[in-house]
């Protein structure tokens, strides 16, 4: 059992600590404390802390585009502290429900590094469809990486 709660400024330490983990380095574009603080207070974004049944932080997620005139909400980031326990898939299902039922999204989308096969598999397993690839879209250090764009439409969710 997991639940999502709105993140608060006190949660930024947890968020930054997850982004700083070596094993996540190739899957996450790290943001500074200032970026997270600004984004946490941005009404177009919502930060969620994913809590396990003991109430401990097990991850976080960021939704963006809540005020989009196109009703297109982005899953900007989801990070699970202990992958492989099913928290990510359960959190995704809750986030999908929020996107379509609370925020009235027409389109819920994300981008994921092409080499992140594990995440891509999880996204597909909960109903996201691959739309295309942004080739060499992100430069990290001296290398370029491609992003896979995935989405779900409201008619697919409500089907």
C-alpha positions in Angstrom: 0.0 0.0 0.0 1.3 3.4 -0.9 -0.1 6.9 -0.9 0.8 10.3 -2.4 0.9 13.5 -0.4 1.8 17.0 -1.6 5.4 17.7 -1.0 6.5 20.6 1.3 9.7 22.6 1.5 11.0 20.2 4.2 10.8 17.4 1.6 13.4 19.1 -0.7 16.3 17.4 1.2 14.8 14.0 0.5 14.3 14.9 -3.2 17.8 16.2 -3.6 19.2 13.1 -1.9 17.5 10.8 -4.3 18.7 12.8 -7.3 22.2 12.6 -6.0 22.3 8.8 -5.9 25.0 7.4 -8.2 22.7 4.6 -9.5 20.2 7.3 -10.7 22.8 9.5 -12.4 22.2 8.3 -15.9 18.4 8.4 -15.6 17.8 11.8 -14.0 18.6 15.4 -14.9 19.5 16.8 -11.5 18.1 20.1 -10.4 19.5 22.5 -7.8 17.9 23.2 -4.4 16.9 26.6 -5.8 15.2 25.0 -8.9 13.2 22.6 -6.7 12.2 25.5 -4.3 11.0 27.6 -7.2 9.2 24.7 -8.8 7.6 23.6 -5.5 6.0 27.0 -5.3 5.0 27.1 -9.0 1.2 26.8 -9.3 1.6 25.1 -12.7 3.5 22.2 -11.0 2.7 19.7 -8.2 5.2 17.8 -6.3 4.1 14.6 -4.6 5.9 12.5 -2.0 5.3 8.7 -2.4 4.9 7.1 1.0 4.9 3.4 1.9 2.5 1.8 4.3 4.7 2.9 7.2 4.4 6.5 6.1 8.1 6.7 5.0 9.1 8.6 1.9 9.7 6.0 -0.8 9.9 8.4 -3.8 8.6 11.5 -5.3 6.9 12.7 -8.5 6.5 16.0 -10.2 3.6 16.9 -12.5 3.8 20.0 -14.8 1.5 21.8 -17.1 -1.5 21.8 -14.7 -2.6 25.1 -16.3 -1.9 24.0 -19.9 -4.6 25.4 -22.3 -4.1 22.2 -24.3 -4.9 20.0 -21.2 -1.6 18.3 -21.6 0.0 17.3 -18.3 3.6 16.1 -18.1 5.0 13.6 -15.7 8.2 15.6 -15.3 9.8 13.2 -12.9 9.2 10.1 -10.9 11.9 8.6 -8.7 11.5 5.5 -6.5 14.0 5.1 -3.7 13.9 1.3 -3.8 13.1 0.1 -7.4 11.7 -3.4 -7.8 9.2 -3.4 -5.0 6.2 -2.3 -7.2 6.0 1.2 -5.7 6.6 2.8 -9.0 3.8 1.0 -10.8 1.4 1.7 -8.0 2.4 5.4 -7.8 2.0 5.7 -11.6 -1.5 4.4 -11.5 -2.4 7.0 -8.8 -0.8 9.8 -10.8 -2.6 8.7 -14.0 -5.9 8.8 -12.1 -5.1 12.3 -10.8 -4.1 13.5 -14.2 -7.3 12.5 -15.9 -9.9 12.7 -13.0 -8.6 15.6 -10.9 -6.8 17.7 -13.4 -8.9 16.9 -16.4 -6.0 16.1 -18.7 -6.6 15.3 -22.3 -3.1 14.0 -22.7 -0.7 12.8 -20.0 2.9 12.5 -21.2 6.5 12.0 -20.2 10.0 11.6 -21.6 12.4 8.9 -20.6 16.0 8.3 -21.5 16.1 5.8 -24.4 18.5 3.6 -22.4 16.2 3.3 -19.4 14.6 0.1 -20.5 13.3 -0.7 -17.0 11.3 2.5 -16.8 10.0 2.3 -20.3 8.7 -1.2 -19.6 6.9 0.0 -16.5 5.3 3.0 -18.4 4.1 0.6 -21.1 2.7 -1.8 -18.6 0.4 0.9 -17.1 -0.8 2.1 -20.5 1.6 4.6 -21.9 2.3 4.5 -25.6 5.5 5.4 -27.3 5.1 8.4 -29.6 8.7 8.9 -30.9 12.3 9.6 -30.1 14.0 13.0 -29.6 17.4 12.0 -30.9 20.4 13.3 -29.0 18.2 15.8 -27.1 20.1 15.9 -23.8 23.8 16.6 -23.3 25.3 15.2 -20.1 29.0 15.9 -19.7 30.4 15.1 -23.1 27.7 12.8 -24.5 24.3 13.2 -26.0 21.3 11.0 -25.1 18.0 10.4 -26.8 14.6 10.7 -25.1 11.6 8.5 -25.8 8.3 10.4 -25.7 5.4 8.4 -24.3 1.8 9.4 -23.6 -1.7 8.3 -22.7 -4.9 10.1 -23.9 -8.0 10.5 -22.0 -10.0 8.2 -24.2 -7.4 5.5 -23.6 -7.6 6.0 -19.9 -11.4 6.0 -19.7 -11.8 3.0 -22.1 
